[in-house]
Amino acid sequence: MSTDEVDGYLHTVAEPARSVLAELCALIVGCDERIRGEIKWNAPSFAIRDHFATTGVSPGGGVRLVLHTGARRRGDPRRVVIDDPGNLLEWRGADRAVVRFAGVSDVQSNAAALREIVGAWIDQTQGRAR
């Protein structure tokens, strides 16, 4: 992970969003040793081969995680199917889903499910290290 770039960005975010973003970014990076973090689309974003996750502070408060398939031409969606027994994902298309967090406790209490979701997303969009 490009910790300097992401850490630098986190220091510009006001609390409580900073703590939520920091917790979420650490969780994402911990899902796969190949993940690199950087600032793209004005927020911490994560990639292996292509970008697959972007975070952000929601205008109404809280933090969001957008899982996506990277920059693609319109009309060329890659369908992603993820097991989500906790109903955390809000699907915004066949290739994009959002998870929202009101606070650090939301990230922590859903950590196991989030790791599974991010791992499955990586499997389908990036491929796992074998």
Residue pairs with C-beta under 8 A, 6 or more apart in sequence:
1 25
1 29
1 35
1 36
1 37
1 46
2 36
2 37
2 38
3 37
5 37
5 38
5 39
6 25
6 37
6 38
6 39
6 44
9 39
9 43
9 44
10 18
10 21
10 22
10 25
10 44
11 18
13 21
13 57
16 103
16 104
17 57
17 61
17 62
17 63
19 104
20 62
20 63
20 101
20 103
20 104
20 106
20 107
21 44
21 55
21 57
21 63
23 104
23 107
23 108
24 55
24 63
24 65
24 101
24 107
25 37
25 44
25 46
25 55
27 107
27 111
27 114
27 115
27 118
28 35
28 37
28 46
28 53
28 55
28 65
28 118
29 35
29 37
29 46
30 115
31 115
31 118
31 119
31 122
32 48
32 118
32 119
32 122
32 128
32 129
33 129
34 48
34 126
34 129
35 46
35 47
35 48
35 122
36 46
36 47
36 48
37 44
37 45
37 46
38 44
38 45
38 47
39 45
40 51
40 54
41 54
42 56
43 54
43 55
43 56
43 57
44 54
44 55
45 51
45 53
45 54
45 55
46 52
46 53
46 54
47 70
48 122
48 126
48 127
49 126
49 127
50 69
50 70
50 71
50 125
50 126
51 68
51 70
51 71
52 67
52 68
52 69
52 70
52 121
52 122
52 125
52 126
53 65
53 66
53 67
53 68
53 118
53 121
54 65
54 66
54 68
55 63
55 64
55 65
55 66
56 63
56 64
56 66
57 63
57 64
58 64
58 100
61 102
62 100
62 101
62 102
62 103
63 100
63 101
64 98
64 99
64 100
64 101
65 98
65 99
65 100
65 101
66 92
66 96
66 97
66 98
67 80
67 89
67 96
67 97
67 98
67 99
67 117
67 118
67 121
68 95
68 96
69 77
69 78
69 80
69 95
69 96
69 125
70 125
72 78
72 95
77 93
77 94
77 95
78 94
78 95
78 125
79 94
79 95
80 94
80 95
80 97
80 121
80 124
80 125
81 124
82 89
82 97
82 117
82 120
82 121
82 124
83 116
83 120
84 113
84 117
85 113
86 110
86 113
88 99
88 110
88 113
88 114
88 117
89 97
89 98
89 99
89 117
90 97
90 98
90 99
90 100
91 97
92 98
99 110
99 114
99 117
101 107
101 110
107 114
119 128
122 128
